[in-house]
């Protein structure tokens, strides 16, 4: 499984997208938890993976999503985290 394969879905996830319908890449959905969401994928071949986590951050302009996505080597990358 290569998280880069889901690059567009990860970008949309951090823009606030709530629903996915992309069966050409397998099943893609958002799992909602108390205080955060995870982007979960089940590729056409392979297992099930949570490849990104987002946390709502209230700003004067509304909600901004901050969090992390995991690259294929297992390293986390911050999104909208101010370098943390």
Backbone as a printed PyTorch tensor [residue, N CA C, xyz], in Angstrom:
tensor([[[  0.8530,  -1.1780,   0.0000],
         [  0.0000,   0.0000,   0.0000],
         [  0.8900,   1.2290,   0.0000]],

        [[  0.6210,   2.1490,  -0.8710],
         [  1.4110,   3.3600,  -1.0040],
         [  0.5120,   4.5680,  -0.7370]],

        [[  0.7770,   5.2780,   0.3670],
         [ -0.0540,   6.4300,   0.7180],
         [ -0.0150,   7.5070,  -0.3620]],

        [[  1.0940,   7.5720,  -1.1290],
         [  1.1570,   8.5520,  -2.2080],
         [  0.0880,   8.2920,  -3.2640]],

        [[ -0.3470,   7.0560,  -3.3700],
         [ -1.4300,   6.6780,  -4.2830],
         [ -2.7200,   7.4310,  -3.9210]],

        [[ -2.8490,   7.8130,  -2.6600],
         [ -4.0390,   8.4970,  -2.1490],
         [ -3.7720,   9.9780,  -1.8930]],

        [[ -2.8160,  10.5480,  -2.5890],
         [ -2.4300,  11.9490,  -2.3700],
         [ -3.6090,  12.9070,  -2.4890]],

        [[ -4.3930,  12.7770,  -3.5490],
         [ -5.5410,  13.6740,  -3.7480],
         [ -6.5570,  13.5300,  -2.6200]],

        [[ -6.7980,  12.3160,  -2.1950],
         [ -7.7600,  12.0750,  -1.1180],
         [ -7.2630,  12.6770,   0.1930]],

        [[ -5.9480,  12.5930,   0.4460],
         [ -5.3670,  13.1800,   1.6590],
         [ -5.5100,  14.6950,   1.6230]],

        [[ -5.2110,  15.3080,   0.4810],
         [ -5.3490,  16.7620,   0.3470],
         [ -6.7870,  17.1830,   0.6060]],

        [[ -7.7420,  16.4930,   0.0030],
         [ -9.1570,  16.8230,   0.1960],
         [ -9.5970,  16.6000,   1.6440]],

        [[ -9.0680,  15.5780,   2.2830],
         [ -9.3680,  15.2840,   3.6890],
         [ -9.0140,  16.4800,   4.5690]],

        [[ -7.8290,  17.0810,   4.3360],
         [ -7.4090,  18.2250,   5.1360],
         [ -8.0760,  19.5300,   4.7190]],

        [[ -8.8170,  19.5120,   3.6230],
         [ -9.6490,  20.6660,   3.2530],
         [-11.0310,  20.5440,   3.8820]],

        [[-11.3150,  19.3920,   4.5240],
         [-12.5870,  19.2110,   5.2010],
         [-13.5560,  18.2710,   4.5170]],

        [[-13.1300,  17.5930,   3.4630],
         [-14.0400,  16.6810,   2.7560],
         [-14.5550,  15.6090,   3.7120]],

        [[-15.8400,  15.2950,   3.6050],
         [-16.4900,  14.3710,   4.5280],
         [-16.8850,  13.0380,   3.9170]],

        [[-16.8490,  12.9140,   2.5880],
         [-17.3610,  11.6940,   1.9670],
         [-16.5340,  11.3480,   0.7330]],

        [[-16.2200,  10.0770,   0.5660],
         [-15.4530,   9.6110,  -0.5890],
         [-16.2280,   8.5470,  -1.3280]],

        [[-16.0800,   8.5410,  -2.6420],
         [-16.7420,   7.5370,  -3.4750],
         [-15.7990,   7.2130,  -4.6280]],

        [[-14.6850,   6.5410,  -4.3100],
         [-13.6590,   6.2600,  -5.3060],
         [-13.3160,   4.7760,  -5.2630]],

        [[-14.1210,   3.9770,  -5.9070],
         [-13.9320,   2.5350,  -5.8540],
         [-12.8200,   2.0550,  -6.7710]],

        [[-12.3170,   2.9060,  -7.6660],
         [-11.1990,   2.4800,  -8.5060],
         [ -9.9260,   2.3050,  -7.6830]],

        [[ -9.8870,   2.9190,  -6.4870],
         [ -8.7450,   2.7820,  -5.5780],
         [ -9.1020,   1.9330,  -4.3630]],

        [[-10.2720,   1.3390,  -4.3540],
         [-10.7340,   0.5880,  -3.1920],
         [-11.7190,   1.4140,  -2.3970]],

        [[-12.0040,   0.9880,  -1.1930],
         [-12.9290,   1.7220,  -0.3240],
         [-12.1580,   2.7780,   0.4570]],

        [[-12.6980,   3.9890,   0.4820],
         [-12.0910,   5.1190,   1.1840],
         [-13.1810,   5.7490,   2.0350]],

        [[-12.9210,   5.9240,   3.3280],
         [-13.9260,   6.5380,   4.1790],
         [-13.2740,   7.2550,   5.3510]],

        [[-14.1000,   8.0140,   6.0600],
         [-13.6470,   8.7580,   7.2310],
         [-14.2610,   8.1210,   8.4720]],

        [[-13.3980,   7.7890,   9.4270],
         [-13.8610,   7.2870,  10.7200],
         [-13.8700,   8.4670,  11.6880]],

        [[-15.0070,   8.6990,  12.2890],
         [-15.1340,   9.8220,  13.2190],
         [-14.9470,   9.3320,  14.6570]],

        [[-14.1130,  10.0370,  15.3780],
         [-13.8360,   9.7340,  16.7780],
         [-14.1040,  11.0000,  17.5810]],

        [[-14.1020,  10.8980,  18.8720],
         [-14.3140,  12.0800,  19.6930],
         [-13.0830,  12.9780,  19.6040]],

        [[-13.2130,  14.1100,  18.9360],
         [-12.1350,  15.0820,  18.8340],
         [-11.2490,  14.9780,  17.6120]],

        [[-11.3910,  13.9270,  16.7940],
         [-10.5690,  13.7980,  15.5940],
         [-11.2120,  12.8270,  14.6120]],

        [[-10.7580,  12.8940,  13.3560],
         [-11.2050,  11.9870,  12.2990],
         [ -9.9910,  11.2890,  11.7090]],

        [[-10.1870,  10.0890,  11.1770],
         [ -9.1180,   9.3950,  10.4680],
         [ -9.5750,   9.0770,   9.0520]],

        [[ -8.6400,   9.1940,   8.1100],
         [ -8.8930,   8.8130,   6.7270],
         [ -8.4630,   7.3600,   6.5880]],

        [[ -9.4110,   6.5010,   6.2820],
         [ -9.1740,   5.0660,   6.2240],
         [ -9.3330,   4.5780,   4.7990]],

        [[ -8.4100,   3.7250,   4.3740],
         [ -8.4730,   3.1570,   3.0290],
         [ -8.3790,   1.6360,   3.1150]],

        [[ -9.0790,   1.0010,   2.2170],
         [ -8.9910,  -0.4420,   2.0240],
         [ -8.7220,  -0.6490,   0.5370]],

        [[ -7.4300,  -0.7960,   0.1720],
         [ -7.0860,  -0.9330,  -1.2410],
         [ -7.7630,  -2.1440,  -1.8810]],

        [[ -7.7680,  -2.1630,  -3.2070],
         [ -8.3530,  -3.2930,  -3.9210],
         [ -7.6640,  -4.5960,  -3.5280]],

        [[ -6.3550,  -4.5330,  -3.2660],
         [ -5.5960,  -5.6890,  -2.7960],
         [ -4.8600,  -5.2690,  -1.5290]],

        [[ -5.0150,  -6.0160,  -0.4720],
         [ -4.3140,  -5.6870,   0.7610],
         [ -5.2660,  -5.5260,   1.9130]],

        [[ -4.7750,  -4.9060,   2.9580],
         [ -5.5430,  -4.7630,   4.1820],
         [ -6.2740,  -3.4440,   4.2880]],

        [[ -6.4140,  -2.9790,   5.5160],
         [ -7.0940,  -1.7220,   5.8170],
         [ -6.1070,  -0.8360,   6.5590]],

        [[ -6.0490,   0.4440,   6.1690],
         [ -5.0510,   1.3430,   6.7320],
         [ -5.6800,   2.6860,   7.0760]],

        [[ -5.2470,   3.2570,   8.1840],
         [ -5.5830,   4.6420,   8.5130],
         [ -4.3570,   5.4520,   8.1250]],

        [[ -4.5010,   6.2980,   7.1060],
         [ -3.3350,   6.9760,   6.5410],
         [ -3.2320,   8.4450,   6.9400]],

        [[ -4.2570,   8.9880,   7.6060],
         [ -4.1920,  10.3820,   8.0320],
         [ -5.1380,  10.6010,   9.2010]],

        [[ -4.7900,  11.5700,  10.0350],
         [ -5.6440,  11.9630,  11.1530],
         [ -5.7680,  13.4830,  11.1200]],

        [[ -6.9930,  13.9670,  11.3390],
         [ -7.2010,  15.4130,  11.3670],
         [ -7.9380,  15.8000,  12.6450]],

        [[ -7.6120,  17.0100,  13.1100],
         [ -8.1840,  17.5550,  14.3400],
         [ -8.7470,  18.9290,  13.9960]],

        [[ -9.9970,  19.2030,  14.3670],
         [-10.5380,  20.5330,  14.0500],
         [ -9.8990,  21.6120,  14.9230]],

        [[ -9.5020,  22.6990,  14.3040],
         [ -8.9210,  23.8410,  15.0000],
         [ -9.8090,  25.0460,  14.7270]],

        [[-10.3940,  25.6180,  15.7520],
         [-11.2640,  26.7850,  15.5730],
         [-10.4130,  28.0180,  15.3340]],

        [[-10.7090,  28.7540,  14.2640],
         [-10.0260,  30.0030,  13.9520],
         [-11.0870,  31.0940,  13.8040]],

        [[-10.6810,  32.3510,  13.7490],
         [-11.6640,  33.4140,  13.5320],
         [-12.4560,  33.2420,  12.2340]],

        [[-11.8610,  32.5390,  11.2530],
         [-12.5200,  32.3270,   9.9610],
         [-13.3190,  31.0350,   9.9090]],

        [[-13.3600,  30.2790,  10.9940],
         [-14.0680,  28.9960,  11.0150],
         [-13.1240,  27.8640,  11.3880]],

        [[-13.4530,  26.6670,  10.9440],
         [-12.6490,  25.4810,  11.2780],
         [-11.5150,  25.3130,  10.2760]],

        [[-10.3140,  25.0730,  10.7980],
         [ -9.1720,  24.6880,   9.9790],
         [ -8.7680,  23.3020,  10.4630]],

        [[ -8.4860,  22.4050,   9.5350],
         [ -8.1110,  21.0440,   9.9100],
         [ -6.6010,  20.9310,  10.0160]],

        [[ -6.1220,  20.4460,  11.1640],
         [ -4.7030,  20.2040,  11.3800],
         [ -4.5170,  18.7160,  11.6490]],

        [[ -3.3190,  18.2180,  11.4180],
         [ -3.0690,  16.8140,  11.7160],
         [ -1.8810,  16.2700,  10.9680]],

        [[ -1.9320,  14.9730,  10.6810],
         [ -0.7780,  14.2640,  10.1380],
         [ -1.2060,  13.2150,   9.1310]],

        [[ -0.3290,  12.9360,   8.1730],
         [ -0.5230,  11.7970,   7.2740],
         [  0.7570,  10.9740,   7.3150]],

        [[  0.6420,   9.7120,   7.0240],
         [  1.7490,   8.7750,   7.1350],
         [  2.2410,   8.3650,   5.7510]],

        [[  3.5500,   8.5430,   5.5060],
         [  4.0860,   8.1420,   4.2050],
         [  4.3630,   6.6390,   4.1880]],

        [[  4.6970,   6.0740,   3.0310],
         [  4.8830,   4.6170,   2.9200],
         [  5.9850,   4.0520,   3.8190]],

        [[  6.9260,   4.9000,   4.2600],
         [  8.0030,   4.4360,   5.1350],
         [  7.6400,   4.5350,   6.6130]],

        [[  6.4250,   4.9710,   6.9030],
         [  5.9780,   5.0590,   8.2860],
         [  6.2580,   6.3750,   8.9730]],

        [[  6.7090,   7.3900,   8.2350],
         [  6.9690,   8.7000,   8.8180],
         [  5.7370,   9.5780,   8.7260]],

        [[  5.4600,  10.3120,   9.8120],
         [  4.3280,  11.2270,   9.8310],
         [  4.7500,  12.5960,   9.3140]],

        [[  3.8480,  13.2270,   8.5730],
         [  4.0650,  14.5790,   8.0550],
         [  2.9250,  15.4550,   8.5560]],

        [[  3.2670,  16.6300,   9.0800],
         [  2.2550,  17.5510,   9.5790],
         [  1.5710,  18.3110,   8.4650]],

        [[  0.3080,  18.6180,   8.6680],
         [ -0.4920,  19.4140,   7.7400],
         [ -1.1530,  20.5150,   8.5590]],

        [[ -0.8870,  21.7640,   8.2110],
         [ -1.4710,  22.9210,   8.9200],
         [ -1.1150,  22.9140,  10.4110]],

        [[  0.0760,  22.4010,  10.7600],
         [  0.4470,  22.2830,  12.1740],
         [  1.4550,  23.3460,  12.6030]],

        [[  1.8390,  24.2260,  11.7050],
         [  2.8150,  25.2430,  12.0560],
         [  4.1970,  24.6700,  12.3290]],

        [[  4.5070,  23.5360,  11.7070],
         [  5.8270,  22.9360,  11.8710],
         [  5.9430,  21.9420,  13.0000]],

        [[  4.8530,  21.5940,  13.6490],
         [  4.9220,  20.6510,  14.7830],
         [  4.4560,  19.2710,  14.3630]]])
